[in-house]
Amino acid sequence: MEYVIAFIAGGLICVIGQLLLDIFKMTPAHVMSTFVVSGAILDGFGLYDRFIEFAGAGATVPIVSFGHSLLHGAMHQAEEHGFIGIGMGIFELTSAGVSAAILFAFLVAVIFKPKG
């Protein structure tokens, strides 16, 4: 049943993204930014952790979770280290994803010839 809930939750996030693209005519960059900010806002109110407990991977895989991770790490480190902890915490939980994105983008750019 966990897989079904995760599939439905992740699918609903995708449906929201598609509606933002089709109905509100947002660009993909605007949708991505909206999702990241929404994840941070939901984490700020303590709602996204509950959503993760309910939906599992359906809540942690989409881009909304990136905003949640940014704020979650920043708030955790800010409690321990004060103001400087915000900068440390932002990349604590997201550094692997950011590093992988940079590495894979570089590899794709080296392997494939971009159209000019």
C-alpha beads as a LAMMPS data file, in Angstrom:
LAMMPS data file: protein, C-alpha beads

116 atoms
115 bonds

1 atom types
1 bond types

-500.0 500.0 xlo xhi
-500.0 500.0 ylo yhi
-500.0 500.0 zlo zhi

Masses

1 110.0

Atoms # bond

1 1 1 0.000 0.000 0.000
2 1 1 2.980 2.300 0.612
3 1 1 3.855 2.170 -3.083
4 1 1 0.331 3.100 -4.114
5 1 1 0.250 6.089 -1.754
6 1 1 3.679 7.237 -2.955
7 1 1 2.615 6.870 -6.586
8 1 1 -0.610 8.815 -6.060
9 1 1 1.083 11.582 -4.041
10 1 1 3.901 12.010 -6.563
11 1 1 1.377 11.860 -9.382
12 1 1 -0.727 14.597 -7.811
13 1 1 2.334 16.828 -7.575
14 1 1 2.939 16.179 -11.281
15 1 1 -0.704 16.957 -12.074
16 1 1 -0.389 20.273 -10.254
17 1 1 2.724 21.052 -12.273
18 1 1 0.983 20.177 -15.536
19 1 1 -2.001 22.359 -14.605
20 1 1 0.335 25.255 -13.882
21 1 1 1.865 24.775 -17.330
22 1 1 -1.392 24.333 -19.252
23 1 1 -3.928 26.540 -17.499
24 1 1 -1.795 29.297 -16.030
25 1 1 0.689 29.254 -18.946
26 1 1 3.686 29.264 -16.606
27 1 1 7.094 28.395 -18.010
28 1 1 8.857 25.271 -16.727
29 1 1 11.295 27.499 -14.832
30 1 1 8.410 29.265 -13.084
31 1 1 6.797 25.943 -12.156
32 1 1 10.087 24.630 -10.768
33 1 1 10.634 27.812 -8.749
34 1 1 7.048 27.693 -7.482
35 1 1 7.506 24.100 -6.331
36 1 1 10.809 24.807 -4.565
37 1 1 9.340 27.830 -2.758
38 1 1 6.174 25.861 -1.912
39 1 1 8.272 23.104 -0.336
40 1 1 10.147 25.660 1.748
41 1 1 6.919 27.351 2.861
42 1 1 5.284 24.037 3.761
43 1 1 8.390 23.066 5.744
44 1 1 8.332 26.435 7.497
45 1 1 4.847 25.641 8.780
46 1 1 5.865 22.085 9.682
47 1 1 3.509 20.503 7.136
48 1 1 5.958 18.916 4.718
49 1 1 7.420 16.516 7.288
50 1 1 3.915 15.173 7.904
51 1 1 3.420 14.835 4.156
52 1 1 6.674 12.852 3.905
53 1 1 5.527 10.533 6.718
54 1 1 2.296 9.915 4.801
55 1 1 3.542 9.730 1.188
56 1 1 7.134 8.526 1.567
57 1 1 9.008 8.642 -1.743
58 1 1 6.014 10.335 -3.372
59 1 1 6.923 13.393 -1.319
60 1 1 10.724 13.128 -1.196
61 1 1 11.459 12.564 -4.902
62 1 1 9.711 15.588 -6.531
63 1 1 11.348 19.029 -6.702
64 1 1 9.096 20.260 -3.887
65 1 1 11.268 18.263 -1.517
66 1 1 14.321 20.277 -2.608
67 1 1 12.804 23.435 -1.101
68 1 1 11.917 21.471 2.004
69 1 1 15.495 20.196 2.306
70 1 1 16.993 23.658 1.812
71 1 1 14.942 25.204 4.590
72 1 1 15.067 22.149 6.842
73 1 1 18.868 22.034 6.773
74 1 1 19.187 25.793 7.226
75 1 1 16.854 25.875 10.233
76 1 1 18.545 22.894 11.870
77 1 1 22.034 24.378 11.557
78 1 1 20.802 27.837 12.561
79 1 1 19.640 26.385 15.877
80 1 1 23.090 24.908 16.508
81 1 1 25.423 27.550 15.039
82 1 1 23.381 30.724 14.815
83 1 1 23.387 32.959 11.754
84 1 1 26.404 31.290 10.115
85 1 1 24.593 27.956 10.379
86 1 1 22.044 29.085 7.793
87 1 1 24.672 29.081 5.052
88 1 1 26.060 25.774 6.261
89 1 1 22.688 24.104 6.539
90 1 1 21.377 25.051 3.114
91 1 1 23.891 22.746 1.479
92 1 1 24.022 20.084 4.180
93 1 1 21.072 18.081 2.871
94 1 1 21.209 19.120 -0.782
95 1 1 24.910 19.023 -1.615
96 1 1 24.803 15.520 -3.130
97 1 1 21.968 16.465 -5.479
98 1 1 23.563 19.738 -6.534
99 1 1 26.929 18.037 -7.086
100 1 1 25.337 15.263 -9.143
101 1 1 23.484 17.799 -11.297
102 1 1 26.711 19.679 -12.016
103 1 1 28.652 16.489 -12.766
104 1 1 26.024 15.003 -15.077
105 1 1 25.494 18.305 -16.885
106 1 1 29.239 18.476 -17.513
107 1 1 29.354 14.891 -18.784
108 1 1 26.426 15.467 -21.137
109 1 1 28.067 18.652 -22.439
110 1 1 31.318 16.781 -23.095
111 1 1 29.688 13.783 -24.796
112 1 1 27.034 15.501 -26.932
113 1 1 27.517 18.359 -29.370
114 1 1 25.194 21.266 -28.556
115 1 1 23.218 22.803 -31.391
116 1 1 24.320 26.338 -32.094

Bonds

1 1 1 2
2 1 2 3
3 1 3 4
4 1 4 5
5 1 5 6
6 1 6 7
7 1 7 8
8 1 8 9
9 1 9 10
10 1 10 11
11 1 11 12
12 1 12 13
13 1 13 14
14 1 14 15
15 1 15 16
16 1 16 17
17 1 17 18
18 1 18 19
19 1 19 20
20 1 20 21
21 1 21 22
22 1 22 23
23 1 23 24
24 1 24 25
25 1 25 26
26 1 26 27
27 1 27 28
28 1 28 29
29 1 29 30
30 1 30 31
31 1 31 32
32 1 32 33
33 1 33 34
34 1 34 35
35 1 35 36
36 1 36 37
37 1 37 38
38 1 38 39
39 1 39 40
40 1 40 41
41 1 41 42
42 1 42 43
43 1 43 44
44 1 44 45
45 1 45 46
46 1 46 47
47 1 47 48
48 1 48 49
49 1 49 50
50 1 50 51
51 1 51 52
52 1 52 53
53 1 53 54
54 1 54 55
55 1 55 56
56 1 56 57
57 1 57 58
58 1 58 59
59 1 59 60
60 1 60 61
61 1 61 62
62 1 62 63
63 1 63 64
64 1 64 65
65 1 65 66
66 1 66 67
67 1 67 68
68 1 68 69
69 1 69 70
70 1 70 71
71 1 71 72
72 1 72 73
73 1 73 74
74 1 74 75
75 1 75 76
76 1 76 77
77 1 77 78
78 1 78 79
79 1 79 80
80 1 80 81
81 1 81 82
82 1 82 83
83 1 83 84
84 1 84 85
85 1 85 86
86 1 86 87
87 1 87 88
88 1 88 89
89 1 89 90
90 1 90 91
91 1 91 92
92 1 92 93
93 1 93 94
94 1 94 95
95 1 95 96
96 1 96 97
97 1 97 98
98 1 98 99
99 1 99 100
100 1 100 101
101 1 101 102
102 1 102 103
103 1 103 104
104 1 104 105
105 1 105 106
106 1 106 107
107 1 107 108
108 1 108 109
109 1 109 110
110 1 110 111
111 1 111 112
112 1 112 113
113 1 113 114
114 1 114 115
115 1 115 116
